[in-house]
Amino acid sequence: MSSTIAVVPLGMPLIVGPGVLTTTLLVVQQQGYLWTLAALVVNMAIVYGVLRSSDAIMKVVGPGVAAAAAKIASLFLAAIE
C-alpha cells in the first residue's frame, strides 16, 4: 500500500460550490450584508481550522477510516454525474 497523496481539483468547488453561492445570494436578500459577511467569516474560519488540523485529525481517525470516507465521498460524486 503506497502512501501517496492525490491532488483533487474539485477541492474548492466542494467547499464553495453552487449551493453556497445560491444560499449567499438568498441570505443577502433576507438578512443583509452584515449577517451574510459574518456567516461567511465564521464558515471560512471553520474550514481553515479543519484543513489546518488535518494532520491531527488523520492521526486520530487513521488511514482506514480516511480511506473509507474517501470511498463514500466518491460514491456521492459519482451519483451527481
PDB file of N, CA, C and O in Angstrom:
ATOM      1  N   MET A   1       0.846  -1.174   0.000  1.00  0.00           N
ATOM      2  CA  MET A   1       0.000   0.000   0.000  1.00  0.00           C
ATOM      3  C   MET A   1       0.889   1.234   0.000  1.00  0.00           C
ATOM      4  O   MET A   1       1.713   1.411   0.897  1.00  0.00           O
ATOM      5  N   SER A   2       0.723   2.091  -1.010  1.00  0.00           N
ATOM      6  CA  SER A   2       1.537   3.301  -1.083  1.00  0.00           C
ATOM      7  C   SER A   2       0.873   4.422  -0.287  1.00  0.00           C
ATOM      8  O   SER A   2      -0.343   4.440  -0.100  1.00  0.00           O
ATOM      9  N   SER A   3       1.686   5.336   0.168  1.00  0.00           N
ATOM     10  CA  SER A   3       1.147   6.463   0.937  1.00  0.00           C
ATOM     11  C   SER A   3       1.298   7.748   0.135  1.00  0.00           C
ATOM     12  O   SER A   3       1.944   8.699   0.575  1.00  0.00           O
ATOM     13  N   THR A   4       0.694   7.763  -1.043  1.00  0.00           N
ATOM     14  CA  THR A   4       0.756   8.947  -1.887  1.00  0.00           C
ATOM     15  C   THR A   4      -0.494   9.794  -1.661  1.00  0.00           C
ATOM     16  O   THR A   4      -1.519   9.311  -1.181  1.00  0.00           O
ATOM     17  N   ILE A   5      -0.378  11.053  -2.018  1.00  0.00           N
ATOM     18  CA  ILE A   5      -1.496  11.971  -1.868  1.00  0.00           C
ATOM     19  C   ILE A   5      -1.919  12.424  -3.257  1.00  0.00           C
ATOM     20  O   ILE A   5      -1.087  12.819  -4.075  1.00  0.00           O
ATOM     21  N   ALA A   6      -3.205  12.364  -3.511  1.00  0.00           N
ATOM     22  CA  ALA A   6      -3.731  12.796  -4.801  1.00  0.00           C
ATOM     23  C   ALA A   6      -4.219  14.230  -4.703  1.00  0.00           C
ATOM     24  O   ALA A   6      -4.776  14.639  -3.685  1.00  0.00           O
ATOM     25  N   VAL A   7      -4.009  14.978  -5.753  1.00  0.00           N
ATOM     26  CA  VAL A   7      -4.500  16.348  -5.813  1.00  0.00           C
ATOM     27  C   VAL A   7      -5.851  16.316  -6.516  1.00  0.00           C
ATOM     28  O   VAL A   7      -5.967  15.835  -7.643  1.00  0.00           O
ATOM     29  N   VAL A   8      -6.857  16.827  -5.846  1.00  0.00           N
ATOM     30  CA  VAL A   8      -8.211  16.814  -6.393  1.00  0.00           C
ATOM     31  C   VAL A   8      -8.596  18.238  -6.764  1.00  0.00           C
ATOM     32  O   VAL A   8      -8.715  19.092  -5.885  1.00  0.00           O
ATOM     33  N   PRO A   9      -8.790  18.508  -8.041  1.00  0.00           N
ATOM     34  CA  PRO A   9      -9.146  19.874  -8.436  1.00  0.00           C
ATOM     35  C   PRO A   9     -10.547  20.282  -7.999  1.00  0.00           C
ATOM     36  O   PRO A   9     -10.910  21.451  -8.131  1.00  0.00           O
ATOM     37  N   LEU A  10     -11.335  19.355  -7.487  1.00  0.00           N
ATOM     38  CA  LEU A  10     -12.680  19.683  -7.030  1.00  0.00           C
ATOM     39  C   LEU A  10     -12.691  20.196  -5.602  1.00  0.00           C
ATOM     40  O   LEU A  10     -13.764  20.408  -5.037  1.00  0.00           O
ATOM     41  N   GLY A  11     -11.522  20.401  -5.002  1.00  0.00           N
ATOM     42  CA  GLY A  11     -11.461  20.829  -3.602  1.00  0.00           C
ATOM     43  C   GLY A  11     -12.201  22.124  -3.344  1.00  0.00           C
ATOM     44  O   GLY A  11     -13.026  22.187  -2.433  1.00  0.00           O
ATOM     45  N   MET A  12     -11.933  23.135  -4.105  1.00  0.00           N
ATOM     46  CA  MET A  12     -12.613  24.421  -3.882  1.00  0.00           C
ATOM     47  C   MET A  12     -14.086  24.360  -4.260  1.00  0.00           C
ATOM     48  O   MET A  12     -14.910  24.874  -3.504  1.00  0.00           O
ATOM     49  N   PRO A  13     -14.470  23.757  -5.397  1.00  0.00           N
ATOM     50  CA  PRO A  13     -15.912  23.688  -5.667  1.00  0.00           C
ATOM     51  C   PRO A  13     -16.686  22.915  -4.598  1.00  0.00           C
ATOM     52  O   PRO A  13     -17.869  23.182  -4.387  1.00  0.00           O
ATOM     53  N   LEU A  14     -16.040  21.963  -3.920  1.00  0.00           N
ATOM     54  CA  LEU A  14     -16.749  21.265  -2.859  1.00  0.00           C
ATOM     55  C   LEU A  14     -16.887  22.138  -1.621  1.00  0.00           C
ATOM     56  O   LEU A  14     -17.845  21.979  -0.864  1.00  0.00           O
ATOM     57  N   ILE A  15     -15.950  23.058  -1.400  1.00  0.00           N
ATOM     58  CA  ILE A  15     -16.047  23.965  -0.259  1.00  0.00           C
ATOM     59  C   ILE A  15     -16.998  25.111  -0.581  1.00  0.00           C
ATOM     60  O   ILE A  15     -17.877  25.430   0.219  1.00  0.00           O
ATOM     61  N   VAL A  16     -16.831  25.723  -1.728  1.00  0.00           N
ATOM     62  CA  VAL A  16     -17.701  26.820  -2.154  1.00  0.00           C
ATOM     63  C   VAL A  16     -18.226  26.480  -3.534  1.00  0.00           C
ATOM     64  O   VAL A  16     -17.597  26.788  -4.547  1.00  0.00           O
ATOM     65  N   GLY A  17     -19.371  25.849  -3.562  1.00  0.00           N
ATOM     66  CA  GLY A  17     -19.969  25.445  -4.824  1.00  0.00           C
ATOM     67  C   GLY A  17     -21.218  26.246  -5.136  1.00  0.00           C
ATOM     68  O   GLY A  17     -21.470  27.285  -4.526  1.00  0.00           O
ATOM     69  N   PRO A  18     -21.992  25.762  -6.080  1.00  0.00           N
ATOM     70  CA  PRO A  18     -23.202  26.472  -6.490  1.00  0.00           C
ATOM     71  C   PRO A  18     -24.229  26.624  -5.361  1.00  0.00           C
ATOM     72  O   PRO A  18     -24.937  27.628  -5.287  1.00  0.00           O
ATOM     73  N   GLY A  19     -24.300  25.628  -4.494  1.00  0.00           N
ATOM     74  CA  GLY A  19     -25.244  25.719  -3.379  1.00  0.00           C
ATOM     75  C   GLY A  19     -24.895  26.844  -2.424  1.00  0.00           C
ATOM     76  O   GLY A  19     -25.774  27.557  -1.939  1.00  0.00           O
ATOM     77  N   VAL A  20     -23.610  26.997  -2.159  1.00  0.00           N
ATOM     78  CA  VAL A  20     -23.163  28.068  -1.260  1.00  0.00           C
ATOM     79  C   VAL A  20     -23.405  29.431  -1.906  1.00  0.00           C
ATOM     80  O   VAL A  20     -23.836  30.372  -1.240  1.00  0.00           O
ATOM     81  N   LEU A  21     -23.129  29.529  -3.183  1.00  0.00           N
ATOM     82  CA  LEU A  21     -23.331  30.807  -3.863  1.00  0.00           C
ATOM     83  C   LEU A  21     -24.808  31.189  -3.902  1.00  0.00           C
ATOM     84  O   LEU A  21     -25.150  32.352  -3.689  1.00  0.00           O
ATOM     85  N   THR A  22     -25.678  30.234  -4.168  1.00  0.00           N
ATOM     86  CA  THR A  22     -27.116  30.499  -4.179  1.00  0.00           C
ATOM     87  C   THR A  22     -27.610  30.876  -2.792  1.00  0.00           C
ATOM     88  O   THR A  22     -28.389  31.818  -2.642  1.00  0.00           O
ATOM     89  N   THR A  23     -27.161  30.143  -1.776  1.00  0.00           N
ATOM     90  CA  THR A  23     -27.557  30.447  -0.407  1.00  0.00           C
ATOM     91  C   THR A  23     -27.084  31.825   0.002  1.00  0.00           C
ATOM     92  O   THR A  23     -27.810  32.556   0.676  1.00  0.00           O
ATOM     93  N   THR A  24     -25.871  32.190  -0.398  1.00  0.00           N
ATOM     94  CA  THR A  24     -25.339  33.507  -0.071  1.00  0.00           C
ATOM     95  C   THR A  24     -26.204  34.606  -0.678  1.00  0.00           C
ATOM     96  O   THR A  24     -26.496  35.602  -0.016  1.00  0.00           O
ATOM     97  N   LEU A  25     -26.615  34.432  -1.924  1.00  0.00           N
ATOM     98  CA  LEU A  25     -27.467  35.436  -2.553  1.00  0.00           C
ATOM     99  C   LEU A  25     -28.805  35.557  -1.831  1.00  0.00           C
ATOM    100  O   LEU A  25     -29.314  36.662  -1.645  1.00  0.00           O
ATOM    101  N   LEU A  26     -29.376  34.424  -1.424  1.00  0.00           N
ATOM    102  CA  LEU A  26     -30.652  34.460  -0.712  1.00  0.00           C
ATOM    103  C   LEU A  26     -30.518  35.092   0.672  1.00  0.00           C
ATOM    104  O   LEU A  26     -31.389  35.853   1.094  1.00  0.00           O
ATOM    105  N   VAL A  27     -29.428  34.778   1.383  1.00  0.00           N
ATOM    106  CA  VAL A  27     -29.227  35.332   2.719  1.00  0.00           C
ATOM    107  C   VAL A  27     -28.984  36.835   2.640  1.00  0.00           C
ATOM    108  O   VAL A  27     -29.440  37.575   3.511  1.00  0.00           O
ATOM    109  N   VAL A  28     -28.276  37.296   1.617  1.00  0.00           N
ATOM    110  CA  VAL A  28     -28.064  38.737   1.453  1.00  0.00           C
ATOM    111  C   VAL A  28     -29.404  39.442   1.284  1.00  0.00           C
ATOM    112  O   VAL A  28     -29.619  40.508   1.860  1.00  0.00           O
ATOM    113  N   GLN A  29     -30.297  38.862   0.507  1.00  0.00           N
ATOM    114  CA  GLN A  29     -31.607  39.476   0.294  1.00  0.00           C
ATOM    115  C   GLN A  29     -32.441  39.481   1.574  1.00  0.00           C
ATOM    116  O   GLN A  29     -33.161  40.443   1.838  1.00  0.00           O
ATOM    117  N   GLN A  30     -32.350  38.417   2.366  1.00  0.00           N
ATOM    118  CA  GLN A  30     -33.193  38.298   3.551  1.00  0.00           C
ATOM    119  C   GLN A  30     -32.594  38.948   4.792  1.00  0.00           C
ATOM    120  O   GLN A  30     -33.325  39.547   5.581  1.00  0.00           O
ATOM    121  N   GLN A  31     -31.272  38.842   4.982  1.00  0.00           N
ATOM    122  CA  GLN A  31     -30.649  39.288   6.225  1.00  0.00           C
ATOM    123  C   GLN A  31     -29.761  40.509   6.070  1.00  0.00           C
ATOM    124  O   GLN A  31     -29.483  41.198   7.051  1.00  0.00           O
ATOM    125  N   GLY A  32     -29.323  40.781   4.880  1.00  0.00           N
ATOM    126  CA  GLY A  32     -28.438  41.922   4.661  1.00  0.00           C
ATOM    127  C   GLY A  32     -26.983  41.499   4.591  1.00  0.00           C
ATOM    128  O   GLY A  32     -26.635  40.347   4.850  1.00  0.00           O
ATOM    129  N   TYR A  33     -26.144  42.461   4.235  1.00  0.00           N
ATOM    130  CA  TYR A  33     -24.732  42.176   4.017  1.00  0.00           C
ATOM    131  C   TYR A  33     -23.963  41.875   5.301  1.00  0.00           C
ATOM    132  O   TYR A  33     -23.051  41.049   5.293  1.00  0.00           O
ATOM    133  N   LEU A  34     -24.316  42.531   6.393  1.00  0.00           N
ATOM    134  CA  LEU A  34     -23.563  42.349   7.632  1.00  0.00           C
ATOM    135  C   LEU A  34     -23.640  40.911   8.130  1.00  0.00           C
ATOM    136  O   LEU A  34     -22.610  40.302   8.421  1.00  0.00           O
ATOM    137  N   TRP A  35     -24.852  40.358   8.232  1.00  0.00           N
ATOM    138  CA  TRP A  35     -25.004  38.981   8.721  1.00  0.00           C
ATOM    139  C   TRP A  35     -24.438  37.965   7.730  1.00  0.00           C
ATOM    140  O   TRP A  35     -23.896  36.934   8.127  1.00  0.00           O
ATOM    141  N   THR A  36     -24.569  38.264   6.452  1.00  0.00           N
ATOM    142  CA  THR A  36     -24.013  37.360   5.446  1.00  0.00           C
ATOM    143  C   THR A  36     -22.495  37.336   5.531  1.00  0.00           C
ATOM    144  O   THR A  36     -21.889  36.267   5.464  1.00  0.00           O
ATOM    145  N   LEU A  37     -21.881  38.487   5.676  1.00  0.00           N
ATOM    146  CA  LEU A  37     -20.429  38.557   5.802  1.00  0.00           C
ATOM    147  C   LEU A  37     -19.965  37.874   7.086  1.00  0.00           C
ATOM    148  O   LEU A  37     -18.947  37.181   7.089  1.00  0.00           O
ATOM    149  N   ALA A  38     -20.709  38.069   8.177  1.00  0.00           N
ATOM    150  CA  ALA A  38     -20.357  37.414   9.440  1.00  0.00           C
ATOM    151  C   ALA A  38     -20.427  35.896   9.303  1.00  0.00           C
ATOM    152  O   ALA A  38     -19.537  35.190   9.778  1.00  0.00           O
ATOM    153  N   ALA A  39     -21.471  35.393   8.663  1.00  0.00           N
ATOM    154  CA  ALA A  39     -21.601  33.952   8.456  1.00  0.00           C
ATOM    155  C   ALA A  39     -20.486  33.425   7.568  1.00  0.00           C
ATOM    156  O   ALA A  39     -19.958  32.340   7.812  1.00  0.00           O
ATOM    157  N   LEU A  40     -20.126  34.180   6.546  1.00  0.00           N
ATOM    158  CA  LEU A  40     -19.037  33.775   5.655  1.00  0.00           C
ATOM    159  C   LEU A  40     -17.719  33.688   6.411  1.00  0.00           C
ATOM    160  O   LEU A  40     -16.964  32.732   6.237  1.00  0.00           O
ATOM    161  N   VAL A  41     -17.439  34.678   7.246  1.00  0.00           N
ATOM    162  CA  VAL A  41     -16.192  34.687   8.009  1.00  0.00           C
ATOM    163  C   VAL A  41     -16.149  33.507   8.982  1.00  0.00           C
ATOM    164  O   VAL A  41     -15.117  32.847   9.101  1.00  0.00           O
ATOM    165  N   VAL A  42     -17.254  33.235   9.676  1.00  0.00           N
ATOM    166  CA  VAL A  42     -17.298  32.110  10.615  1.00  0.00           C
ATOM    167  C   VAL A  42     -17.093  30.787   9.882  1.00  0.00           C
ATOM    168  O   VAL A  42     -16.329  29.936  10.339  1.00  0.00           O
ATOM    169  N   ASN A  43     -17.765  30.611   8.758  1.00  0.00           N
ATOM    170  CA  ASN A  43     -17.624  29.365   8.000  1.00  0.00           C
ATOM    171  C   ASN A  43     -16.221  29.186   7.445  1.00  0.00           C
ATOM    172  O   ASN A  43     -15.686  28.077   7.460  1.00  0.00           O
ATOM    173  N   MET A  44     -15.621  30.257   6.957  1.00  0.00           N
ATOM    174  CA  MET A  44     -14.256  30.147   6.450  1.00  0.00           C
ATOM    175  C   MET A  44     -13.272  29.856   7.580  1.00  0.00           C
ATOM    176  O   MET A  44     -12.276  29.164   7.367  1.00  0.00           O
ATOM    177  N   ALA A  45     -13.537  30.375   8.771  1.00  0.00           N
ATOM    178  CA  ALA A  45     -12.687  30.065   9.925  1.00  0.00           C
ATOM    179  C   ALA A  45     -12.795  28.586  10.286  1.00  0.00           C
ATOM    180  O   ALA A  45     -11.794  27.960  10.637  1.00  0.00           O
ATOM    181  N   ILE A  46     -13.992  28.025  10.205  1.00  0.00           N
ATOM    182  CA  ILE A  46     -14.178  26.590  10.478  1.00  0.00           C
ATOM    183  C   ILE A  46     -13.428  25.761   9.437  1.00  0.00           C
ATOM    184  O   ILE A  46     -12.729  24.811   9.791  1.00  0.00           O
ATOM    185  N   VAL A  47     -13.568  26.111   8.161  1.00  0.00           N
ATOM    186  CA  VAL A  47     -12.867  25.374   7.100  1.00  0.00           C
ATOM    187  C   VAL A  47     -11.356  25.481   7.296  1.00  0.00           C
ATOM    188  O   VAL A  47     -10.642  24.487   7.160  1.00  0.00           O
ATOM    189  N   TYR A  48     -10.870  26.669   7.612  1.00  0.00           N
ATOM    190  CA  TYR A  48      -9.439  26.859   7.850  1.00  0.00           C
ATOM    191  C   TYR A  48      -8.975  25.994   9.019  1.00  0.00           C
ATOM    192  O   TYR A  48      -7.926  25.355   8.941  1.00  0.00           O
ATOM    193  N   GLY A  49      -9.750  25.971  10.097  1.00  0.00           N
ATOM    194  CA  GLY A  49      -9.378  25.171  11.266  1.00  0.00           C
ATOM    195  C   GLY A  49      -9.313  23.686  10.955  1.00  0.00           C
ATOM    196  O   GLY A  49      -8.396  22.992  11.395  1.00  0.00           O
ATOM    197  N   VAL A  50     -10.280  23.204  10.201  1.00  0.00           N
ATOM    198  CA  VAL A  50     -10.289  21.776   9.846  1.00  0.00           C
ATOM    199  C   VAL A  50      -9.123  21.445   8.924  1.00  0.00           C
ATOM    200  O   VAL A  50      -8.431  20.449   9.136  1.00  0.00           O
ATOM    201  N   LEU A  51      -8.901  22.266   7.909  1.00  0.00           N
ATOM    202  CA  LEU A  51      -7.790  21.990   6.993  1.00  0.00           C
ATOM    203  C   LEU A  51      -6.441  22.142   7.684  1.00  0.00           C
ATOM    204  O   LEU A  51      -5.507  21.391   7.400  1.00  0.00           O
ATOM    205  N   ARG A  52      -6.335  23.111   8.590  1.00  0.00           N
ATOM    206  CA  ARG A  52      -5.074  23.330   9.310  1.00  0.00           C
ATOM    207  C   ARG A  52      -4.757  22.173  10.249  1.00  0.00           C
ATOM    208  O   ARG A  52      -3.591  21.825  10.437  1.00  0.00           O
ATOM    209  N   SER A  53      -5.784  21.578  10.836  1.00  0.00           N
ATOM    210  CA  SER A  53      -5.558  20.485  11.787  1.00  0.00           C
ATOM    211  C   SER A  53      -5.761  19.111  11.152  1.00  0.00           C
ATOM    212  O   SER A  53      -6.021  18.135  11.857  1.00  0.00           O
ATOM    213  N   SER A  54      -5.646  19.028   9.835  1.00  0.00           N
ATOM    214  CA  SER A  54      -5.879  17.755   9.162  1.00  0.00           C
ATOM    215  C   SER A  54      -4.873  16.676   9.565  1.00  0.00           C
ATOM    216  O   SER A  54      -5.218  15.496   9.610  1.00  0.00           O
ATOM    217  N   ASP A  55      -3.634  17.072   9.858  1.00  0.00           N
ATOM    218  CA  ASP A  55      -2.661  16.073  10.320  1.00  0.00           C
ATOM    219  C   ASP A  55      -3.097  15.454  11.641  1.00  0.00           C
ATOM    220  O   ASP A  55      -3.014  14.237  11.814  1.00  0.00           O
ATOM    221  N   ALA A  56      -3.555  16.272  12.563  1.00  0.00           N
ATOM    222  CA  ALA A  56      -4.021  15.756  13.855  1.00  0.00           C
ATOM    223  C   ALA A  56      -5.267  14.902  13.680  1.00  0.00           C
ATOM    224  O   ALA A  56      -5.418  13.884  14.355  1.00  0.00           O
ATOM    225  N   ILE A  57      -6.156  15.301  12.787  1.00  0.00           N
ATOM    226  CA  ILE A  57      -7.366  14.515  12.531  1.00  0.00           C
ATOM    227  C   ILE A  57      -6.992  13.158  11.949  1.00  0.00           C
ATOM    228  O   ILE A  57      -7.571  12.139  12.326  1.00  0.00           O
ATOM    229  N   MET A  58      -6.029  13.137  11.034  1.00  0.00           N
ATOM    230  CA  MET A  58      -5.591  11.865  10.438  1.00  0.00           C
ATOM    231  C   MET A  58      -4.962  10.949  11.473  1.00  0.00           C
ATOM    232  O   MET A  58      -5.128   9.732  11.397  1.00  0.00           O
ATOM    233  N   LYS A  59      -4.242  11.508  12.439  1.00  0.00           N
ATOM    234  CA  LYS A  59      -3.659  10.680  13.489  1.00  0.00           C
ATOM    235  C   LYS A  59      -4.739  10.039  14.353  1.00  0.00           C
ATOM    236  O   LYS A  59      -4.572   8.917  14.830  1.00  0.00           O
ATOM    237  N   VAL A  60      -5.849  10.751  14.555  1.00  0.00           N
ATOM    238  CA  VAL A  60      -6.937  10.229  15.384  1.00  0.00           C
ATOM    239  C   VAL A  60      -7.740   9.170  14.635  1.00  0.00           C
ATOM    240  O   VAL A  60      -7.988   8.090  15.169  1.00  0.00           O
ATOM    241  N   VAL A  61      -8.151   9.472  13.397  1.00  0.00           N
ATOM    242  CA  VAL A  61      -9.023   8.542  12.680  1.00  0.00           C
ATOM    243  C   VAL A  61      -8.268   7.403  12.012  1.00  0.00           C
ATOM    244  O   VAL A  61      -8.811   6.308  11.868  1.00  0.00           O
ATOM    245  N   GLY A  62      -7.041   7.636  11.607  1.00  0.00           N
ATOM    246  CA  GLY A  62      -6.243   6.587  10.974  1.00  0.00           C
ATOM    247  C   GLY A  62      -6.505   6.470   9.488  1.00  0.00           C
ATOM    248  O   GLY A  62      -7.486   7.010   8.975  1.00  0.00           O
ATOM    249  N   PRO A  63      -5.619   5.759   8.794  1.00  0.00           N
ATOM    250  CA  PRO A  63      -5.736   5.657   7.338  1.00  0.00           C
ATOM    251  C   PRO A  63      -6.933   4.822   6.880  1.00  0.00           C
ATOM    252  O   PRO A  63      -7.464   5.052   5.793  1.00  0.00           O
ATOM    253  N   GLY A  64      -7.361   3.859   7.692  1.00  0.00           N
ATOM    254  CA  GLY A  64      -8.503   3.030   7.295  1.00  0.00           C
ATOM    255  C   GLY A  64      -9.791   3.825   7.217  1.00  0.00           C
ATOM    256  O   GLY A  64     -10.545   3.706   6.251  1.00  0.00           O
ATOM    257  N   VAL A  65     -10.039   4.627   8.223  1.00  0.00           N
ATOM    258  CA  VAL A  65     -11.253   5.453   8.241  1.00  0.00           C
ATOM    259  C   VAL A  65     -11.178   6.512   7.142  1.00  0.00           C
ATOM    260  O   VAL A  65     -12.183   6.821   6.502  1.00  0.00           O
ATOM    261  N   ALA A  66      -9.995   7.061   6.931  1.00  0.00           N
ATOM    262  CA  ALA A  66      -9.826   8.050   5.865  1.00  0.00           C
ATOM    263  C   ALA A  66     -10.107   7.432   4.497  1.00  0.00           C
ATOM    264  O   ALA A  66     -10.751   8.054   3.653  1.00  0.00           O
ATOM    265  N   ALA A  67      -9.632   6.221   4.281  1.00  0.00           N
ATOM    266  CA  ALA A  67      -9.881   5.533   3.004  1.00  0.00           C
ATOM    267  C   ALA A  67     -11.373   5.231   2.835  1.00  0.00           C
ATOM    268  O   ALA A  67     -11.918   5.373   1.740  1.00  0.00           O
ATOM    269  N   ALA A  68     -12.030   4.815   3.920  1.00  0.00           N
ATOM    270  CA  ALA A  68     -13.469   4.542   3.851  1.00  0.00           C
ATOM    271  C   ALA A  68     -14.251   5.822   3.560  1.00  0.00           C
ATOM    272  O   ALA A  68     -15.187   5.809   2.760  1.00  0.00           O
ATOM    273  N   ALA A  69     -13.876   6.917   4.201  1.00  0.00           N
ATOM    274  CA  ALA A  69     -14.543   8.198   3.952  1.00  0.00           C
ATOM    275  C   ALA A  69     -14.331   8.650   2.510  1.00  0.00           C
ATOM    276  O   ALA A  69     -15.234   9.222   1.899  1.00  0.00           O
ATOM    277  N   ALA A  70     -13.148   8.398   1.967  1.00  0.00           N
ATOM    278  CA  ALA A  70     -12.877   8.753   0.577  1.00  0.00           C
ATOM    279  C   ALA A  70     -13.745   7.935  -0.374  1.00  0.00           C
ATOM    280  O   ALA A  70     -14.235   8.459  -1.374  1.00  0.00           O
ATOM    281  N   LYS A  71     -13.934   6.660  -0.069  1.00  0.00           N
ATOM    282  CA  LYS A  71     -14.798   5.811  -0.910  1.00  0.00           C
ATOM    283  C   LYS A  71     -16.240   6.303  -0.872  1.00  0.00           C
ATOM    284  O   LYS A  71     -16.909   6.351  -1.904  1.00  0.00           O
ATOM    285  N   ILE A  72     -16.720   6.670   0.319  1.00  0.00           N
ATOM    286  CA  ILE A  72     -18.089   7.173   0.440  1.00  0.00           C
ATOM    287  C   ILE A  72     -18.235   8.491  -0.302  1.00  0.00           C
ATOM    288  O   ILE A  72     -19.235   8.704  -0.989  1.00  0.00           O
ATOM    289  N   ALA A  73     -17.256   9.381  -0.176  1.00  0.00           N
ATOM    290  CA  ALA A  73     -17.304  10.651  -0.900  1.00  0.00           C
ATOM    291  C   ALA A  73     -17.297  10.431  -2.403  1.00  0.00           C
ATOM    292  O   ALA A  73     -17.966  11.158  -3.136  1.00  0.00           O
ATOM    293  N   SER A  74     -16.548   9.435  -2.876  1.00  0.00           N
ATOM    294  CA  SER A  74     -16.537   9.155  -4.318  1.00  0.00           C
ATOM    295  C   SER A  74     -17.888   8.634  -4.800  1.00  0.00           C
ATOM    296  O   SER A  74     -18.281   8.870  -5.942  1.00  0.00           O
ATOM    297  N   LEU A  75     -18.600   7.919  -3.915  1.00  0.00           N
ATOM    298  CA  LEU A  75     -19.953   7.478  -4.278  1.00  0.00           C
ATOM    299  C   LEU A  75     -20.879   8.679  -4.455  1.00  0.00           C
ATOM    300  O   LEU A  75     -21.683   8.717  -5.386  1.00  0.00           O
ATOM    301  N   PHE A  76     -20.763   9.669  -3.548  1.00  0.00           N
ATOM    302  CA  PHE A  76     -21.590  10.865  -3.680  1.00  0.00           C
ATOM    303  C   PHE A  76     -21.257  11.612  -4.965  1.00  0.00           C
ATOM    304  O   PHE A  76     -22.156  12.093  -5.655  1.00  0.00           O
ATOM    305  N   LEU A  77     -19.973  11.711  -5.290  1.00  0.00           N
ATOM    306  CA  LEU A  77     -19.586  12.409  -6.512  1.00  0.00           C
ATOM    307  C   LEU A  77     -20.034  11.654  -7.746  1.00  0.00           C
ATOM    308  O   LEU A  77     -20.405  12.274  -8.743  1.00  0.00           O
ATOM    309  N   ALA A  78     -20.009  10.325  -7.705  1.00  0.00           N
ATOM    310  CA  ALA A  78     -20.455   9.525  -8.847  1.00  0.00           C
ATOM    311  C   ALA A  78     -21.966   9.655  -9.031  1.00  0.00           C
ATOM    312  O   ALA A  78     -22.466   9.609 -10.154  1.00  0.00           O
ATOM    313  N   ALA A  79     -22.686   9.816  -7.925  1.00  0.00           N
ATOM    314  CA  ALA A  79     -24.143   9.944  -8.012  1.00  0.00           C
ATOM    315  C   ALA A  79     -24.553  11.272  -8.638  1.00  0.00           C
ATOM    316  O   ALA A  79     -25.633  11.379  -9.219  1.00  0.00           O
ATOM    317  N   ILE A  80     -23.701  12.274  -8.523  1.00  0.00           N
ATOM    318  CA  ILE A  80     -24.014  13.595  -9.091  1.00  0.00           C
ATOM    319  C   ILE A  80     -23.925  13.565 -10.600  1.00  0.00           C
ATOM    320  O   ILE A  80     -24.683  14.259 -11.277  1.00  0.00           O
ATOM    321  N   GLU A  81     -23.012  12.772 -11.141  1.00  0.00           N
ATOM    322  CA  GLU A  81     -22.820  12.727 -12.603  1.00  0.00           C
ATOM    323  C   GLU A  81     -23.997  12.167 -13.262  1.00  0.00           C
ATOM    324  O   GLU A  81     -24.021  12.049 -14.487  1.00  0.00           O
TER     325      GLU A  81
END
